[in-house]
Amino acid sequence: MATLRDIKRKIDAVKKTQQITRAMNMVAASRLRTTQQKLDQFVPYAKQLTEIMNRVAAGVEPEGFPLLLPHEEVVKVELIAISADRGLCGAFNTNLIGAAEKFTAEKEQEGLEVSLTQLGRKGRDYYRRRKRPTRVFHEGMLNNPNYADASALGQEAIDLFLSFEVDEVYICYAQFINMATQKPVVKKLLPIAPETMEEEEQEALEYIFEPSREGVLNDLLPNYIHLQILEAFFQTAVSEHAARMTAMDNAVNNCKEMVRDLTLIYNKARQAGITKELMDIVGGVEALKK
């Protein structure tokens, strides 16, 4: 049976863990607010650019635009798999890796070859343990999501697609729904498939293009890819902070319960020790009387 000193030592250790998890919860909450503000500012711009791209692409033939034109035969696909660099965020990384694994298995069952661009150490470590090669690895992109990193990664994907090294490009990221739900999503980046628009919607707003519709679209399409990747960065970063904040909050509550249970055990053991000592004293007194 554990001594009072051992129980006391466990209580102190749990309290120290509780302090650490509470501090991590506060850090995650601060980073969540900052990143979520950036996401809220970015989403309207991304939606407006997508709407403009759909309107402009609706009036052209895809044959003149390689990023819109599917390859005749799909043999190899590229998956940009995003994960966190750190753990302690519940099932966040497990869900992302599971979604990427499911996508990879489905494509390989179709007879396609899948190559990986891995973002985040957790995903890299997972595939390294399973001896699965990664074409390229990046880390730290979720610490401060920015357009420079997104455009560099987007241009790399565009070059692979235009050089026919890959026939399709997908990205796997976490979509932020709310504090309790972060949904893994696999989205197709290339070839770009603009949303079809009704004739009434297309005629409701006409643009004047300078120098031409084709010239504007040639500039829009790469930027559209870059912004899709940047949005994935923001969504995943917010989801990571929310998942870590929730996990640390649960850890704090668990520590409170453990301290309460251990304190109860400590008090019972202490009371049992006092009772035993009293019984020994009473027994000794009775023996002396006899």
C-alpha positions in Angstrom: 0.0 0.0 0.0 1.3 3.5 -0.9 2.6 5.5 2.0 1.3 9.0 2.8 4.6 10.4 1.5 4.1 8.6 -1.9 0.5 9.9 -2.2 1.6 13.4 -1.3 4.3 13.2 -4.0 1.7 12.2 -6.6 -0.6 15.0 -5.6 2.2 17.6 -6.1 3.1 16.1 -9.4 -0.4 16.3 -10.7 -0.7 19.9 -9.5 2.4 20.8 -11.5 1.0 19.1 -14.6 -2.2 21.0 -14.1 -0.2 24.3 -14.1 1.5 23.3 -17.3 -1.7 22.3 -19.1 -3.4 25.5 -17.9 -0.6 27.6 -19.3 -0.7 25.7 -22.6 -4.4 26.3 -22.8 -4.0 30.0 -22.4 -1.2 30.1 -25.1 -3.5 28.1 -27.5 -6.4 30.5 -26.8 -4.2 33.5 -27.6 -2.9 32.0 -30.8 -6.4 30.9 -31.8 -7.8 34.5 -31.5 -4.9 35.9 -33.6 -5.2 33.3 -36.3 -9.0 33.3 -36.4 -9.0 37.1 -36.9 -6.7 36.7 -39.9 -8.9 33.9 -41.3 -12.0 36.1 -40.9 -10.3 38.9 -42.8 -9.1 36.5 -45.5 -12.3 34.6 -46.3 -14.3 37.5 -47.9 -11.3 38.2 -50.2 -11.0 34.6 -51.2 -14.7 34.2 -51.9 -14.7 37.3 -54.1 -11.7 36.2 -56.0 -13.3 32.8 -56.6 -16.5 34.4 -57.8 -14.5 36.6 -60.3 -12.5 33.6 -61.5 -15.7 31.6 -62.1 -17.2 34.5 -64.1 -14.1 35.1 -66.2 -13.6 31.4 -66.8 -17.2 30.9 -67.9 -16.6 32.9 -71.1 -13.5 31.1 -72.4 -12.6 27.7 -73.8 -10.3 25.6 -71.5 -8.1 24.5 -74.4 -6.1 27.7 -74.2 -5.5 27.4 -70.4 -3.4 24.5 -69.2 -4.5 24.9 -65.6 -8.1 24.3 -66.7 -7.4 21.5 -69.0 -7.4 17.9 -67.6 -4.7 15.5 -68.8 -5.8 12.9 -71.2 -4.8 10.1 -68.9 -4.4 10.2 -65.1 -1.5 8.1 -64.0 0.0 9.9 -61.0 -1.5 12.3 -58.5 0.1 14.6 -55.9 -1.3 14.9 -52.4 -0.3 17.9 -50.3 -0.9 16.5 -46.8 -0.9 19.0 -44.0 -0.4 18.1 -40.3 0.8 19.9 -37.2 4.4 20.2 -36.1 3.5 19.5 -32.5 1.2 17.2 -30.6 -0.9 17.6 -27.5 -4.0 18.5 -29.6 -6.1 15.4 -29.1 -7.0 13.4 -32.2 -6.3 16.4 -34.6 -3.2 14.9 -36.3 -4.7 11.4 -36.2 -7.8 12.5 -38.1 -5.7 14.4 -40.7 -3.4 11.5 -41.3 -6.3 9.1 -41.5 -8.0 11.2 -44.2 -4.8 11.3 -46.2 -4.3 7.5 -45.8 -7.9 6.9 -46.9 -7.4 9.1 -50.0 -4.1 7.4 -50.8 -5.6 3.9 -50.5 -8.6 4.8 -52.7 -6.3 6.1 -55.5 -4.0 3.2 -55.3 -7.0 0.8 -55.6 -7.8 2.6 -58.8 -4.3 1.8 -60.1 -2.9 5.3 -59.7 0.4 6.3 -58.2 0.3 8.8 -55.3 3.3 11.0 -54.3 3.3 13.0 -51.1 4.2 16.6 -50.3 4.2 16.5 -46.5 3.7 19.6 -44.4 4.2 19.2 -40.6 6.5 16.9 -38.6 3.7 14.7 -37.2 2.7 13.5 -40.7 6.3 13.2 -41.7 7.1 11.0 -38.7 4.0 8.8 -39.3 5.1 8.1 -42.9 8.7 7.7 -42.0 7.9 4.9 -39.5 5.9 3.1 -42.2 8.8 3.4 -44.8 6.6 5.4 -47.2 8.7 7.9 -49.2 7.8 11.6 -49.2 8.6 13.6 -52.2 9.2 16.8 -50.3 8.8 17.9 -46.7 8.1 21.4 -45.2 7.7 22.4 -41.6 6.8 25.6 -39.8 4.3 26.8 -42.4 1.4 26.8 -39.9 3.2 28.8 -37.3 2.6 32.0 -39.3 0.5 31.3 -42.5 1.5 33.8 -45.2 1.1 34.3 -48.9 4.8 33.8 -49.6 4.8 30.2 -48.4 1.5 29.5 -50.1 2.6 30.9 -53.4 5.9 29.0 -53.3 4.1 25.7 -52.6 1.4 26.6 -55.2 4.0 27.3 -57.9 5.7 24.0 -57.1 2.4 22.2 -57.6 1.7 24.1 -60.9 5.1 23.3 -62.3 4.6 19.6 -61.5 1.2 19.7 -63.3 2.4 21.6 -66.3 5.4 19.4 -66.8 3.2 16.3 -66.7 5.1 14.9 -63.7 1.7 14.6 -62.0 -1.8 14.6 -63.6 -3.8 15.8 -60.6 -3.0 17.7 -57.4 -5.0 17.5 -54.2 -4.6 19.0 -50.7 -5.7 17.5 -47.4 -6.3 20.0 -44.6 -8.5 20.6 -41.5 -11.6 22.7 -42.0 -12.6 24.7 -38.9 -16.2 24.2 -38.1 -16.3 25.2 -34.4 -14.3 24.7 -31.2 -15.4 21.1 -30.9 -15.3 20.1 -34.6 -12.4 20.3 -37.1 -13.2 18.3 -40.2 -10.5 16.8 -42.4 -11.1 17.8 -46.1 -9.4 16.6 -49.3 -9.8 19.2 -52.1 -8.8 19.0 -55.7 -6.5 21.9 -56.7 -5.4 21.0 -60.3 -6.8 20.9 -62.8 -9.0 23.8 -61.8 -12.7 23.1 -62.3 -14.6 26.4 -62.2 -18.2 26.3 -61.0 -20.7 26.5 -63.7 -22.9 29.6 -63.7 -26.4 30.1 -65.1 -26.8 32.4 -68.1 -28.8 34.8 -66.1 -26.1 35.1 -63.4 -23.4 35.5 -66.1 -25.4 38.3 -67.9 -26.3 40.0 -64.6 -22.8 41.4 -64.2 -20.4 42.0 -67.2 -16.8 43.0 -66.9 -14.7 45.1 -69.2 -11.4 43.4 -69.6 -8.1 45.2 -70.3 -6.1 44.0 -72.2 -8.3 40.8 -72.7 -10.3 38.2 -70.8 -7.6 35.6 -71.6 -4.9 37.8 -70.2 -6.8 38.5 -67.0 -7.6 34.8 -66.6 -3.9 33.8 -67.0 -3.1 36.0 -64.0 -6.1 34.9 -62.0 -5.6 31.1 -62.2 -2.2 30.9 -60.4 -3.3 33.4 -57.8 -6.4 31.3 -57.3 -4.3 28.2 -56.6 -2.1 30.2 -54.1 -5.1 31.5 -52.3 -6.7 28.0 -52.0 -3.5 26.8 -50.3 -3.3 29.9 -48.1 -6.9 29.3 -47.0 -6.0 25.6 -46.2 -3.1 27.0 -44.1 -5.4 29.3 -42.1 -8.1 26.7 -41.6 -5.6 24.1 -40.4 -3.8 26.5 -38.1 -7.1 27.7 -36.5 -8.2 24.0 -36.2 -4.9 23.0 -34.5 -5.1 25.8 -31.9 -8.8 25.0 -31.2 -8.0 21.3 -30.8 -5.1 22.0 -28.5 -7.1 24.4 -26.4 -9.9 21.8 -26.0 -7.4 19.1 -25.2 -5.6 21.2 -22.6 -8.9 22.2 -21.1 -9.8 18.5 -20.7 -6.4 17.8 -19.2 -6.9 20.6 -16.6 -10.2 19.1 -15.6 -8.8 15.6 -15.4 -6.0 16.9 -13.2 -8.6 18.5 -10.9 -10.4 15.1 -10.6 -7.1 13.3 -10.0 -6.1 15.7 -7.2 -9.5 15.3 -5.6 -9.4 11.5 -5.7 -5.8 11.4 -4.5 -6.6 13.9 -1.7 -9.5 11.6 -0.6 -7.2 8.6 -0.6 -4.6 10.6 1.3 -7.1 11.6 4.0 -8.4 8.1 4.3 -4.9 6.7 4.7 -4.0 9.4 7.2 -7.2 8.7 9.2 -6.5 5.0 9.1 -2.9 5.6 10.4 -4.2 7.8 13.2 -6.9 5.3 14.2 -4.2 2.5 14.2 -2.0 4.6 16.5 -4.8 5.3 18.8 -5.7 1.6 19.0 -2.1 0.8 19.8 -2.1 3.4 22.6 -5.4 2.1 24.0 -4.1 -1.5 23.8 -1.0 -0.5 25.6 -2.9 1.3 28.4 -5.2 -1.7 28.9 -2.2 -4.0 29.1 -0.6 -1.9 31.7 -3.8 -1.9 33.8 -3.8 -5.7 33.8 
